[in-house]
Amino acid sequence: MNLSKFSDYAFRILIYLAHNQEKICTVEELASNLEISEHHLKKIVHRLGKTEYVTSTKGRNGGLKLGMPPKDINLGKILVITEDSINISECFSSAKHTCSSSKCKLKAILSSAITSFIDEVGKYTLEDIL
């Protein structure tokens, strides 16, 4: 199982913002320091900016800051926000689903494993990884 680059970069952005809480950070600064393309970074920042975890201000002196203390940012919740789907098998994809067995119990097992994974990540906060 792999996390998407979207989630990986979101975690990196949050870590960077947590280490730089005393200032407002720009997209350009984040892209340069994290070595992520600005175009891709803007998509991630846009999604994070729709949550309470990151605040963004527009304008000449605008930028990004953490919206709450790192101890209040749950990593499992970030994962749920940033992963569109955690499909580890074609069972979860209606477009690619080719399994003909209606009695297969694999989907339930894998679904439970995904839930356990998210729950395990959810035991930690941003503060825990700083």
N, C-alpha and C positions, 0 to 999 in steps of 0.2 A: 504494500500500500504506500502510495506517495501523496504527500500534500502538494497542492498546486503551487506554482510560483506565486500566485496571487496571495495565498495565505502566508507563505514564507516571507514575502516582501512586506506584508502587513505587519507581521511580528517584528521585522527589522525596523520598520518605520516607527512603531510604538516604542521599541527599545531606544531608538535614537531620540525621539521626543522626550522620553523619560530622563535620559541623560542630559538633556538640554532644556529642562523645565524653566530655567531662568530667562529664556528668550523666546521670541517668536521665530520659528523656522520656516524658510521658504521651500517651495517645491524644488527650485534649482539647487539649493543647498542639500536637500535630502537626496536628490538624484545624483549629485556629484559625490557625496560622502558614502552613499550606499551602493554606488555604481549600478544604478537602475536607470533605464531610459525614462526621460521625463514623461513621455507619452504614456507609458505603462504605469508609472508612478501616479499620474493624475487620476487614472481610473480607480486605483486603490484608495487614494486620498479622498476621492469623491464618495466612495462607499463608506469609508470610516467617518467622514464628515457628516454623514446622515445619522450617526449614532451620537451618544453622549460621551463616547470615549475620546474623540478628537474634536476640537473646535477650530473652525477656520474663519478668518476675517479677510475680506477683500480690500483692495485698494493698495495705494503706494506703500503703506507700512503694514500690509496684511501678511498673513502666513498661517502657520499651524502651531497648535499647542495641545498638550494632553487636556482633555476635558474633566478629568478627575484624577485623584492620586493613583499611582501605580498599584497600591494595595487593593484598590477597588475594581481593577480591570481583570476580569476572569478570562483566562486563556481559552477555555472551552467555549465561552460565548463568542469570542473573537473568531474561533474556528468555524462556528456555525454561521456567522455573518459572512465570512470570506470564502467558504467552500460552497459553491453552488450545488454540488452533489458529490457525495463521497461514494462513488460506485466502484466497488472492488470486484464486481462480477457483472456480466451482462444481464443477470437476473433483475438488476435494478433499472435497466434502461429499456423503455418500451420500444425505442427505435431499433435497438440491436438484439432484442430478446429473441432467441431462436430455440430455447428449451421447449420441448414438446411435452414434458412430463408435468402433469397437473398435481402429482403427488410428491413432487420433490420438496424436501424440507431444508435444502441448502439456503434458500433465501432467508428464512427465519433465523438460521444460525448466523449467517453473515450480518444480518441486520442487528442482531444482538451484539455481535462483535464490534460493529461500528458504534453502537450506543455506548458500549463499555469503553471504547477508545476515547470518545468525546467526553465521557464522564471522568476518565482518568486525567485527561488534559485539563478538565474543569476543576481539578483539585488545586490548581496552581494559578497564581496571579502574575501580573507583569512584574511586580516587586520581587517575586521569587526568582526571576531569571535575570535580574539586573546585577 
